[in-house]
Amino acid sequence: MAVVHALVRTSWSGTSGGPGLTQMRFEGITDPHSWDATSAQTAVNAVRTFWDTIKVQIPDNVTLTVQPTVDVFNNISGELVGSYAAATPPATVAGTSAAVFAMAAGLKLNLNTGVIRYGRRIKGAIFIVPASSASFTTDGTVTSGTVTALNGAGAAMITTLAAANIRPIVYSRPKEAVGTKPARDGAEAPVVSYSTSPKGAILRGRRD
């Protein structure tokens, strides 16, 4: 049986330029071959808790909705192999910051792994855009309190999911052969920690 991983999507509303989308990937720790409605519920609940923990960093006209349907993909080929619906859709999360903000400016939470593949460390990121201006100091860097909050929310998600035999991952997509470059299978790398970029982030589109 092929190793698989699950994809949890969060929709952003209240943003200009169309809705936003954040995608987080997860796999089983001891049995990375099986997903069901119960594990889907655990995953979407953990993502919802993550957003709820950091809602003070998000403007109050933005609402996040964790989608209850979790898609499952083959790690090697990247093909969709199934989907499971959580029985209880997560409640929406509304930002709580009334501070001014720039629609395209926000925060970048790095997904750190210990996996090196083809001479490069696999890594990922979650973009929290827009973010409240209260998340930044007067010199434009991210406040220490925001860094602590985001890193802590990520660490808590790792701990919560581990208790349910699930872990967040960064997925390296498969590539077709191009010229002299051989084809590459897809591969997953467990997230070992989350770290907030001190310089924030700018999005050029509403999809991340």
Backbone hydrogen bonds in HBPLUS format (Angstrom, degrees):
<---DONOR---> <-ACCEPTOR-->    atom                        ^
c    i                          cat <-CA-CA->   ^        H-A-AA   ^      H-
h    n   atom  resd res      DA  || num        DHA   H-A  angle D-A-AA Bond
n    s   type  num  typ     dist DA aas  dist angle  dist       angle   num
A0075-ASN N   A0003-VAL O   2.97 MM  72  5.83 175.1  1.97 151.7 151.6     1
A0004-VAL N   A0032-PRO O   2.92 MM  28  6.07 170.0  1.93 167.8 169.6     2
A0005-HIS N   A0073-PHE O   2.97 MM  68  5.47 151.2  2.05 148.4 157.7     3
A0073-PHE N   A0005-HIS O   2.80 MM  68  5.47 162.9  1.82 163.6 168.8     4
A0006-ALA N   A0026-PHE O   2.69 MM  20  5.19 164.9  1.72 157.5 162.3     5
A0026-PHE N   A0006-ALA O   2.86 MM  20  5.19 153.8  1.93 145.6 153.3     6
A0007-LEU N   A0071-ASP O   2.77 MM  64  5.31 153.8  1.84 156.6 164.5     7
A0008-VAL N   A0024-MET O   2.77 MM  16  5.26 175.4  1.78 166.6 167.8     8
A0024-MET N   A0008-VAL O   2.92 MM  16  5.26 167.3  1.93 154.6 158.7     9
A0067-GLN N   A0009-ARG O   2.85 MM  58  5.62 165.3  1.87 160.5 165.6    10
A0010-THR N   A0022-THR O   2.80 MM  12  5.07 153.1  1.87 153.1 160.0    11
A0022-THR N   A0010-THR O   2.90 MM  12  5.07 161.6  1.93 147.5 153.8    12
A0011-SER N   A0065-THR O   2.87 MM  54  5.16 161.0  1.91 148.7 144.6    13
A0065-THR N   A0011-SER O   2.92 MM  54  5.16 158.5  1.97 147.6 154.6    14
A0012-TRP N   A0020-GLY O   2.93 MM   8  4.54 163.3  1.96 122.7 122.8    15
A0020-GLY N   A0012-TRP O   3.06 MM   8  4.54 153.7  2.13 123.3 130.4    16
A0013-SER N   A0063-THR O   2.92 MM  50  5.28 159.1  1.96 154.9 161.4    17
A0063-THR N   A0013-SER O   3.02 MM  50  5.28 159.8  2.06 137.3 143.5    18
A0208-ASP N   A0021-LEU O   3.21 MM 187  5.96 159.7  2.26 152.4 158.5    19
A0169-ILE N   A0025-ARG O   2.90 MM 144  5.55 161.3  1.94 137.4 137.5    20
A0027-GLU N   A0167-ARG O   2.99 MM 140  5.65 154.5  2.06 155.5 162.9    21
A0167-ARG N   A0027-GLU O   2.89 MM 140  5.65 154.0  1.96 159.9 168.6    22
A0029-ILE N   A0165-ASN O   3.02 MM 136  5.25 153.9  2.09 119.2 122.6    23
A0040-ALA N   A0036-ASP O   2.94 MM   4  6.15 152.8  2.01 151.9 160.7    24
A0041-GLN N   A0037-ALA O   2.96 MM   4  6.12 151.6  2.04 140.0 146.8    25
A0042-THR N   A0038-THR O   3.06 MM   4  6.39 155.4  2.12 145.0 151.5    26
A0043-ALA N   A0039-SER O   2.98 MM   4  6.18 158.5  2.02 146.8 152.0    27
A0044-VAL N   A0040-ALA O   2.99 MM   4  6.23 170.5  1.99 156.4 158.3    28
A0045-ASN N   A0041-GLN O   2.98 MM   4  6.02 154.1  2.05 145.9 153.4    29
A0046-ALA N   A0042-THR O   3.05 MM   4  6.20 153.1  2.13 142.9 149.8    30
A0047-VAL N   A0043-ALA O   3.07 MM   4  6.36 156.4  2.13 149.7 155.8    31
A0048-ARG N   A0044-VAL O   2.96 MM   4  6.11 158.9  2.01 144.1 150.2    32
A0049-THR N   A0045-ASN O   2.94 MM   4  6.17 155.4  2.00 147.0 153.5    33
A0050-PHE N   A0046-ALA O   3.00 MM   4  6.23 150.8  2.09 142.3 150.2    34
A0051-TRP N   A0047-VAL O   3.10 MM   4  6.48 162.7  2.13 154.8 156.9    35
A0052-ASP N   A0048-ARG O   2.95 MM   4  6.17 159.4  2.00 149.5 155.9    36
A0053-THR N   A0049-THR O   2.94 MM   4  6.07 144.9  2.06 146.1 154.4    37
A0054-ILE N   A0051-TRP O   3.18 MM   3  5.39 131.0  2.43  99.7 111.7    38
A0057-GLN N   A0054-ILE O   2.96 MM   3  5.67 159.3  2.00 121.2 127.6    39
A0058-ILE N   A0055-LYS O   3.05 MM   3  5.12 161.6  2.09 106.8 112.5    40
A0096-THR N   A0055-LYS O   3.07 MM  41  5.88 161.8  2.10 135.2 133.3    41
A0132-SER N   A0057-GLN O   2.82 MM  75  5.34 166.4  1.84 136.6 141.1    42
A0097-SER N   A0058-ILE O   3.11 MM  39  5.85 166.5  2.13 154.5 150.2    43
A0062-VAL N   A0059-PRO O   3.17 MM   3  5.72 160.9  2.21 120.3 122.1    44
A0060-ASP N   A0097-SER O   2.82 MM  37  5.12 141.2  1.97 154.8 143.9    45
A0095-GLY N   A0062-VAL O   2.95 MM  33  5.62 171.3  1.96 166.5 168.7    46
A0064-LEU N   A0093-VAL O   2.70 MM  29  5.08 171.4  1.71 156.0 158.8    47
A0093-VAL N   A0064-LEU O   2.84 MM  29  5.08 164.9  1.87 151.6 156.8    48
A0086-ALA N   A0068-PRO O   2.90 MM  18  5.15 169.2  1.91 137.8 140.7    49
A0070-VAL N   A0084-TYR O   2.74 MM  14  5.29 174.6  1.74 162.1 161.3    50
A0084-TYR N   A0070-VAL O   2.88 MM  14  5.29 155.4  1.94 147.1 154.1    51
A0072-VAL N   A0082-GLY O   2.80 MM  10  5.17 166.8  1.82 149.0 145.1    52
A0081-VAL N   A0072-VAL O   2.84 MM   9  5.78 171.8  1.84 154.8 157.7    53
A0074-ASN N   A0079-GLU O   2.87 MM   5  5.38 160.5  1.90 154.5 158.4    54
A0078-GLY N   A0074-ASN O   2.78 MM   4  5.06 139.8  1.94 135.4 147.0    55
A0186-GLY N   A0076-ILE O   2.80 MM 110  4.43 172.9  1.80 132.0 131.8    56
A0133-SER N   A0100-VAL O   3.00 MM  33  5.81 147.9  2.11 160.9 161.7    57
A0105-ALA N   A0102-ALA O   3.09 MM   3  5.32 162.4  2.12 113.6 119.2    58
A0203-LEU N   A0104-ALA O   2.99 MM  99  5.38 159.7  2.03 150.3 156.8    59
A0131-ALA N   A0105-ALA O   3.15 MM  26  6.58 144.0  2.28 148.8 144.2    60
A0106-GLY N   A0201-ALA O   2.91 MM  95  5.23 159.5  1.95 151.4 152.5    61
A0201-ALA N   A0106-GLY O   2.87 MM  95  5.23 143.7  2.01 127.6 127.6    62
A0107-LEU N   A0128-ILE O   2.93 MM  21  4.95 164.4  1.95 129.7 132.2    63
A0128-ILE N   A0107-LEU O   2.81 MM  21  4.95 166.6  1.82 146.3 150.6    64
A0197-SER N   A0108-LYS O   2.88 MM  89  5.53 172.3  1.88 168.8 171.5    65
A0109-LEU N   A0126-ILE O   2.83 MM  17  5.06 176.1  1.83 156.4 157.7    66
A0126-ILE N   A0109-LEU O   2.81 MM  17  5.06 152.8  1.88 141.3 150.6    67
A0110-ASN N   A0195-SER O   2.75 MM  85  5.10 156.3  1.81 150.7 146.7    68
A0195-SER N   A0110-ASN O   3.08 MM  85  5.10 154.9  2.14 134.4 142.0    69
A0111-LEU N   A0124-GLY O   2.85 MM  13  4.79 176.7  1.85 123.5 123.3    70
A0124-GLY N   A0111-LEU O   3.16 MM  13  4.79 161.2  2.20 134.8 139.1    71
A0112-ASN N   A0193-SER O   2.96 MM  81  5.34 164.1  1.99 163.2 164.3    72
A0192-VAL N   A0112-ASN O   2.78 MM  80  5.87 159.7  1.82 159.1 166.3    73
A0122-ILE N   A0115-VAL O   2.90 MM   7  5.82 162.0  1.94 162.6 168.1    74
A0117-ARG N   A0120-ARG O   2.70 MM   3  5.31 164.5  1.73 156.5 152.1    75
A0120-ARG N   A0117-ARG O   3.06 MM   3  5.31 157.5  2.11 109.2 116.2    76
A0135-SER N   A0132-SER O   3.03 MM   3  5.59 164.5  2.06 113.8 118.5    77
A0136-PHE N   A0133-SER O   3.11 MM   3  5.64 165.2  2.14 116.8 119.4    78
A0143-THR N   A0135-SER O   2.92 MM   8  5.74 166.4  1.94 136.7 140.0    79
A0137-THR N   A0141-THR O   2.73 MM   4  5.51 161.1  1.76 163.9 170.7    80
A0140-GLY N   A0137-THR O   3.06 MM   3  5.34 161.8  2.09 113.0 115.7    81
A0142-VAL N   A0198-PRO O   2.92 MM  56  5.07 161.2  1.96 138.1 143.3    82
A0147-VAL N   A0143-THR O   3.06 MM   4  6.40 161.1  2.09 152.0 157.1    83
A0148-THR N   A0144-SER O   2.97 MM   4  6.18 163.0  2.00 148.6 152.9    84
A0149-ALA N   A0145-GLY O   2.97 MM   4  6.14 156.0  2.03 141.8 148.6    85
A0150-LEU N   A0146-THR O   2.93 MM   4  6.11 172.1  1.94 159.6 160.4    86
A0151-ASN N   A0147-VAL O   2.96 MM   4  5.99 169.0  1.97 153.7 157.2    87
A0152-GLY N   A0148-THR O   2.91 MM   4  5.82 152.6  1.98 140.0 148.4    88
A0153-ALA N   A0149-ALA O   2.94 MM   4  6.10 150.4  2.02 143.7 151.5    89
A0154-GLY N   A0150-LEU O   3.05 MM   4  6.32 156.7  2.10 150.2 155.9    90
A0155-ALA N   A0151-ASN O   2.95 MM   4  6.20 160.4  1.99 148.0 153.5    91
A0156-ALA N   A0152-GLY O   2.88 MM   4  6.03 156.2  1.93 147.0 153.5    92
A0157-MET N   A0153-ALA O   3.10 MM   4  6.28 148.4  2.20 139.0 146.9    93
A0158-ILE N   A0154-GLY O   3.10 MM   4  6.44 154.8  2.16 148.8 155.1    94
A0159-THR N   A0155-ALA O   3.07 MM   4  6.37 162.2  2.11 150.3 154.4    95
A0160-THR N   A0156-ALA O   2.89 MM   4  6.07 167.8  1.91 152.9 156.4    96
A0161-LEU N   A0157-MET O   3.01 MM   4  6.03 168.3  2.02 149.2 152.6    97
A0162-ALA N   A0158-ILE O   2.96 MM   4  6.03 151.8  2.04 144.9 153.1    98
A0163-ALA N   A0159-THR O   3.32 MM   4  6.57 148.4  2.42 146.0 152.1    99
A0164-ALA N   A0161-LEU O   2.85 MM   3  5.13 143.6  1.99 105.4 117.1   100
A0166-ILE N   A0161-LEU O   2.92 MM   5  4.94 159.1  1.96 132.4 134.1   101
A0165-ASN N   A0162-ALA O   3.02 MM   3  4.87 162.7  2.05 108.1 108.8   102
A0191-VAL N   A0168-PRO O   2.92 MM  23  5.60 173.0  1.93 140.7 139.5   103
A0170-VAL N   A0189-ALA O   2.85 MM  19  5.24 154.2  1.91 146.0 153.8   104
A0189-ALA N   A0170-VAL O   2.93 MM  19  5.24 142.8  2.07 146.6 158.0   105
A0172-SER N   A0187-ALA O   2.72 MM  15  5.13 173.9  1.73 172.9 171.8   106
A0187-ALA N   A0172-SER O   2.92 MM  15  5.13 150.9  2.00 141.6 150.2   107
A0175-LYS N   A0184-ARG O   2.88 MM   9  5.00 152.8  1.95 133.0 141.5   108
A0184-ARG N   A0175-LYS O   2.87 MM   9  5.00 161.7  1.91 139.6 145.0   109
A0178-VAL N   A0181-LYS O   3.00 MM   3  5.16 141.5  2.15 137.6 149.1   110
A0181-LYS N   A0178-VAL O   2.87 MM   3  5.16 153.0  1.94 139.0 135.7   111
